[in-house]
Amino acid sequence: MRSIRILWTRLRRLAPIGQIFLVLVYFVAIVYFIVLYASPHGVIRMNRNENLDLHTNQTRNKSSRSTSTEHQFNDTIAKKLKEKVRLLVWVMTTPTNLNTKAKAVKETWGPRCNKLLFFSSEENSSFPVIGLNVSEGRAHLTAKSSQAWMYIYKNHFNDADWFMKADDDTYVIVENLRYFLSDKNSSEPHYFGHTFIYYNFTYYSGGSGYVMSKESLRKINEDGYAKKLCDEDGSFEDYRMSKCMKVVGVRTVNTVDDHGRNRFNCLSMQSHLNGTYPPWYYKYDINGAKKGKDSISNYAISFHYAKPEMMYILDFVLYNLQVYGINQH
């Protein structure tokens, strides 16, 4: 009360204009202290420090908020595996697909291979594509495949330890493939893919891609094609390739993970998630055509029927998009 009386006495001694000015000064001061002490402390701190993280209540490092388009993932292990698990992938394509499907492969997952080759019925040195002496069409897929394997054996046998065939609408997560192969010996006759069964004969889907060891590549060429034990033309290329493998002593195995989930997926990601399968898939899939996210391995290797736009989406999500505050294990 005493301080109020002193304030009032001083105001009475001032001229009217001075009184008004002093009243405004005191009013502003009172409002400031009310805001300062009555507002939520978190808001005051946030205004004082723009780097406060609202989710963790901790100060963020400005460098961690870079708007750079370069990813921030640690790829040390992936780089080491690339040196240890040398992978050659060849892509079966056609002249009409070069600027769409093949181009998408070349600009997304393809460069992550140690070596990437494209094979078609026509050579294109600017892409580049290796031309084979074969007609286009499903009836000649085996000819395209067998000639490609002969070419690779003759020209690139020592360039890799593992060799994969993929279609131009197959998306391959190369790092997961290397991880899968990392504990296997390429000097032994291994062969992997999505397992189908047809009249008690197991074979690998061509659409999801299949991969063979260096020893398997040697066997199909020296013991298979050279001795005319394997088909060099015809339809159902994936079925005929598995027959060739069996003849030369390479067997198929079920490649699901420890939880029974597919690593190689012969249909699109949407189909496997939603279970929108064609009738033949229910008939031939050895694992019972399971569906949903629990049917796809966390370390999935491939998906088929990936349109070019989907390849770019998958590539962005896998190798660029990050979720702040969540570490995947």
C-alpha positions as CSV (number, residue, x, y, z in Angstrom):
1,M,0.0,0.0,0.0
2,R,2.8,2.4,0.9
3,S,4.4,2.0,-2.6
4,I,1.0,2.7,-4.2
5,R,0.6,5.9,-2.2
6,I,4.1,7.0,-3.3
7,L,3.3,6.3,-6.9
8,W,0.0,8.3,-6.7
9,T,1.8,11.3,-5.0
10,R,4.4,11.4,-7.9
11,L,1.6,11.2,-10.5
12,R,-0.2,14.2,-9.0
13,R,3.0,16.3,-9.2
14,L,3.3,15.7,-13.0
15,A,1.5,17.6,-15.8
16,P,-1.4,15.8,-17.3
17,I,0.6,14.6,-20.4
18,G,3.4,13.3,-18.1
19,Q,0.8,11.5,-16.0
20,I,-0.6,9.8,-19.0
21,F,2.8,8.8,-20.3
22,L,3.9,7.4,-16.9
23,V,0.7,5.4,-16.5
24,L,1.3,3.8,-20.0
25,V,4.9,2.9,-19.0
26,Y,3.7,1.2,-15.8
27,F,0.9,-0.6,-17.6
28,V,3.3,-2.0,-20.2
29,A,5.7,-3.2,-17.5
30,I,2.8,-4.9,-15.6
31,V,1.7,-6.7,-18.8
32,Y,5.2,-7.9,-19.5
33,F,5.7,-9.4,-16.1
34,I,2.3,-11.1,-16.3
35,V,3.2,-12.7,-19.6
36,L,6.6,-13.7,-18.5
37,Y,5.6,-15.5,-15.4
38,A,2.1,-16.7,-16.3
39,S,2.8,-18.3,-19.7
40,P,3.8,-22.0,-20.0
41,H,7.5,-22.3,-19.4
42,G,8.0,-24.5,-22.5
43,V,6.6,-21.7,-24.7
44,I,9.0,-19.1,-23.2
45,R,11.9,-21.4,-23.6
46,M,10.9,-22.2,-27.2
47,N,10.8,-18.5,-28.1
48,R,14.3,-18.0,-26.5
49,N,15.7,-21.1,-28.2
50,E,14.5,-21.9,-31.7
51,N,16.4,-25.2,-31.7
52,L,14.3,-26.8,-28.9
53,D,12.9,-30.1,-30.0
54,L,9.2,-30.2,-29.0
55,H,9.1,-34.0,-28.9
56,T,12.2,-34.7,-26.8
57,N,12.5,-31.3,-24.9
58,Q,16.1,-31.3,-25.8
59,T,18.1,-28.9,-27.9
60,R,18.7,-30.0,-31.5
61,N,21.9,-29.6,-33.4
62,K,21.3,-27.4,-36.4
63,S,23.5,-29.6,-38.6
64,S,21.0,-32.5,-38.0
65,R,18.2,-30.5,-39.6
66,S,20.0,-30.1,-42.9
67,T,17.7,-29.7,-45.9
68,S,20.2,-31.5,-48.1
69,T,18.7,-34.1,-50.4
70,E,21.6,-36.5,-49.6
71,H,20.7,-39.3,-47.2
72,Q,22.0,-39.5,-43.7
73,F,22.1,-43.3,-43.4
74,N,25.2,-45.2,-42.3
75,D,26.0,-47.5,-45.2
76,T,29.3,-48.8,-43.9
77,I,28.2,-52.4,-43.6
78,A,26.5,-52.3,-47.0
79,K,29.7,-51.1,-48.6
80,K,31.7,-53.9,-46.9
81,L,29.3,-56.5,-48.2
82,K,29.5,-55.0,-51.7
83,E,33.3,-55.8,-51.6
84,K,32.8,-59.2,-50.1
85,V,29.7,-60.5,-52.0
86,R,30.3,-59.6,-55.6
87,L,27.1,-59.6,-57.6
88,L,26.4,-59.5,-61.3
89,V,22.8,-59.0,-62.3
90,W,21.5,-59.3,-65.9
91,V,18.2,-57.9,-66.9
92,M,16.0,-59.4,-69.6
93,T,14.4,-56.6,-71.6
94,T,13.0,-55.7,-75.0
95,P,13.6,-52.8,-77.4
96,T,10.2,-51.3,-76.6
97,N,11.0,-51.2,-72.9
98,L,14.3,-49.5,-72.9
99,N,13.1,-46.0,-72.2
100,T,10.5,-47.1,-69.6
101,K,11.1,-50.2,-67.6
102,A,14.8,-50.7,-68.3
103,K,15.5,-47.1,-67.8
104,A,13.9,-47.2,-64.3
105,V,16.1,-50.2,-63.4
106,K,19.2,-48.4,-64.6
107,E,18.3,-45.3,-62.5
108,T,17.2,-47.0,-59.3
109,W,18.5,-50.3,-57.9
110,G,20.7,-51.3,-60.9
111,P,23.8,-49.2,-60.0
112,R,24.0,-50.9,-56.6
113,C,25.1,-54.2,-58.3
114,N,28.8,-54.8,-58.8
115,K,28.0,-55.3,-62.5
116,L,24.7,-54.7,-64.3
117,L,24.0,-56.0,-67.9
118,F,20.9,-55.7,-70.1
119,F,20.0,-58.3,-72.7
120,S,17.5,-57.9,-75.6
121,S,16.9,-59.1,-79.1
122,E,18.5,-56.0,-80.5
123,E,21.8,-54.4,-79.6
124,N,21.8,-50.8,-78.4
125,S,25.2,-49.4,-77.7
126,S,24.0,-46.1,-76.3
127,F,21.9,-47.6,-73.5
128,P,23.8,-50.0,-73.5
129,V,22.1,-53.3,-74.3
130,I,23.6,-56.5,-75.5
131,G,21.8,-57.9,-78.5
132,L,21.1,-61.7,-78.7
133,N,20.3,-63.7,-81.8
134,V,16.7,-64.5,-80.7
135,S,13.2,-63.5,-81.5
136,E,11.0,-61.6,-79.0
137,G,8.0,-63.3,-77.4
138,R,7.3,-65.6,-74.4
139,A,7.9,-68.6,-76.6
140,H,11.5,-67.7,-76.9
141,L,12.3,-66.6,-73.3
142,T,14.4,-69.7,-72.7
143,A,16.5,-68.9,-75.8
144,K,17.1,-65.4,-74.5
145,S,18.0,-66.7,-71.1
146,S,20.3,-69.5,-72.2
147,Q,22.2,-67.2,-74.6
148,A,22.6,-64.6,-71.8
149,W,24.0,-67.2,-69.5
150,M,26.4,-68.5,-72.1
151,Y,27.5,-64.9,-72.8
152,I,28.1,-64.2,-69.1
153,Y,30.0,-67.4,-68.6
154,K,32.3,-66.6,-71.6
155,N,32.8,-62.9,-70.8
156,H,32.2,-62.2,-67.1
157,F,32.8,-65.4,-65.2
158,N,35.5,-63.8,-63.1
159,D,33.7,-60.5,-62.5
160,A,31.5,-61.8,-59.8
161,D,30.8,-64.6,-57.3
162,W,27.0,-64.6,-57.6
163,F,24.9,-64.1,-60.8
164,M,21.2,-63.1,-60.9
165,K,18.6,-62.9,-63.6
166,A,15.8,-60.4,-63.3
167,D,13.1,-59.0,-65.5
168,D,12.9,-55.3,-66.4
169,D,9.9,-55.0,-64.0
170,T,11.6,-56.6,-61.1
171,Y,12.7,-54.4,-58.2
172,V,15.7,-55.9,-56.3
173,I,16.9,-54.7,-52.9
174,V,20.5,-55.5,-53.6
175,E,21.8,-55.1,-50.0
176,N,19.3,-57.6,-48.7
177,L,20.4,-60.1,-51.4
178,R,24.0,-59.7,-50.4
179,Y,23.1,-60.2,-46.8
180,F,21.2,-63.4,-47.7
181,L,24.2,-64.7,-49.7
182,S,26.9,-63.5,-47.2
183,D,27.1,-66.8,-45.3
184,K,27.0,-69.0,-48.4
185,N,29.9,-70.4,-50.5
186,S,29.8,-69.4,-54.1
187,S,32.2,-72.3,-54.9
188,E,29.3,-74.7,-54.1
189,P,26.3,-75.3,-56.4
190,H,23.7,-72.9,-54.9
191,Y,20.6,-71.6,-56.6
192,F,17.9,-69.4,-55.0
193,G,14.5,-67.8,-55.8
194,H,10.8,-67.9,-55.1
195,T,9.7,-71.5,-54.9
196,F,6.9,-73.0,-57.0
197,I,5.8,-76.6,-57.2
198,Y,4.4,-78.2,-60.4
199,Y,3.5,-81.9,-60.3
200,N,5.9,-82.5,-57.4
201,F,8.7,-80.6,-59.2
202,T,10.0,-77.5,-57.5
203,Y,11.3,-74.6,-59.5
204,Y,12.0,-70.9,-59.1
205,S,9.8,-68.1,-60.4
206,G,11.5,-66.1,-63.2
207,G,9.7,-62.9,-62.3
208,S,11.0,-62.5,-58.8
209,G,14.5,-63.2,-60.1
210,Y,16.7,-66.1,-59.3
211,V,20.4,-66.1,-58.3
212,M,23.1,-68.8,-58.8
213,S,26.6,-69.3,-57.5
214,K,29.7,-69.2,-59.6
215,E,29.9,-72.9,-59.5
216,S,26.3,-73.2,-60.7
217,L,27.0,-70.9,-63.6
218,R,30.0,-73.2,-64.5
219,K,27.9,-76.3,-64.3
220,I,25.0,-75.2,-66.5
221,N,27.5,-74.1,-69.2
222,E,30.1,-76.9,-69.1
223,D,27.8,-79.7,-68.1
224,G,24.4,-78.4,-69.3
225,Y,24.6,-76.4,-72.5
226,A,27.9,-77.7,-73.8
227,K,26.6,-81.3,-73.5
228,K,23.1,-80.5,-74.8
229,L,21.5,-81.5,-71.5
230,C,19.6,-78.3,-71.1
231,D,16.9,-76.7,-73.2
232,E,18.1,-73.7,-75.1
233,D,14.7,-72.5,-76.3
234,G,11.0,-72.7,-75.5
235,S,8.4,-71.1,-73.2
236,F,8.3,-71.4,-69.4
237,E,11.9,-70.2,-69.0
238,D,12.0,-70.5,-65.2
239,Y,10.7,-74.0,-65.2
240,R,13.2,-75.1,-67.9
241,M,16.1,-73.4,-66.0
242,S,15.2,-75.4,-62.8
243,K,15.2,-78.6,-64.9
244,C,18.6,-77.7,-66.2
245,M,19.9,-77.1,-62.7
246,K,18.6,-80.5,-61.5
247,V,20.3,-82.2,-64.4
248,V,23.7,-80.7,-63.6
249,G,23.3,-81.4,-59.8
250,V,22.0,-78.1,-58.5
251,R,18.8,-78.4,-56.3
252,T,16.2,-75.8,-55.3
253,V,15.6,-75.0,-51.6
254,N,12.8,-73.1,-49.9
255,T,14.1,-69.5,-49.4
256,V,11.6,-68.2,-46.9
257,D,13.1,-66.6,-43.7
258,D,13.0,-68.1,-40.2
259,H,9.4,-66.9,-39.8
260,G,8.2,-68.5,-43.1
261,R,8.0,-65.2,-44.9
262,N,9.0,-64.7,-48.6
263,R,12.4,-63.1,-49.4
264,F,11.8,-63.4,-53.2
265,N,8.3,-62.1,-54.1
266,C,7.1,-63.0,-57.6
267,L,4.2,-60.6,-57.6
268,S,3.9,-56.9,-56.8
269,M,4.2,-55.6,-53.3
270,Q,0.5,-54.6,-53.4
271,S,-0.5,-58.1,-54.4
272,H,1.4,-59.7,-51.6
273,L,0.1,-57.2,-49.0
274,N,-3.5,-57.4,-50.1
275,G,-3.6,-61.0,-51.2
276,T,-4.9,-60.2,-54.6
277,Y,-3.4,-63.3,-56.2
278,P,-4.2,-64.8,-59.6
279,P,-5.6,-68.4,-59.5
280,W,-2.3,-69.9,-60.7
281,Y,-0.4,-68.5,-57.7
282,Y,-2.7,-70.4,-55.3
283,K,-2.0,-73.5,-57.3
284,Y,1.8,-73.3,-57.6
285,D,3.1,-71.4,-54.6
286,I,4.8,-73.9,-52.3
287,N,4.1,-71.8,-49.1
288,G,0.3,-71.7,-49.4
289,A,-0.1,-68.2,-50.9
290,K,0.1,-66.4,-47.6
291,K,-0.8,-62.7,-47.6
292,G,-0.3,-59.5,-45.6
293,K,2.8,-57.8,-44.2
294,D,3.6,-60.9,-42.2
295,S,4.1,-62.9,-45.4
296,I,6.9,-60.6,-46.6
297,S,10.3,-60.9,-45.0
298,N,11.7,-57.8,-43.2
299,Y,14.8,-58.4,-45.4
300,A,12.8,-59.0,-48.6
301,I,15.0,-59.3,-51.7
302,S,12.7,-58.7,-54.7
303,F,9.3,-57.8,-56.0
304,H,7.9,-58.4,-59.5
305,Y,5.5,-56.4,-61.6
306,A,7.0,-53.1,-60.4
307,K,6.0,-50.4,-62.8
308,P,8.6,-47.7,-63.5
309,E,6.9,-45.1,-61.2
310,M,6.7,-47.7,-58.4
311,M,10.5,-48.3,-58.8
312,Y,11.2,-44.7,-58.2
313,I,8.8,-44.6,-55.2
314,L,10.4,-47.7,-53.6
315,D,13.8,-46.4,-54.2
316,F,13.0,-43.1,-52.5
317,V,11.3,-44.7,-49.5
318,L,14.1,-47.2,-49.0
319,Y,17.1,-45.0,-49.5
320,N,16.0,-41.5,-48.7
321,L,12.9,-41.2,-46.5
322,Q,13.6,-41.2,-42.8
323,V,11.3,-41.1,-39.8
324,Y,12.6,-38.8,-37.1
325,G,12.9,-40.3,-33.6
326,I,12.6,-43.9,-34.7
327,N,15.5,-46.3,-35.2
328,Q,14.7,-49.6,-36.9
329,H,16.3,-52.7,-35.7
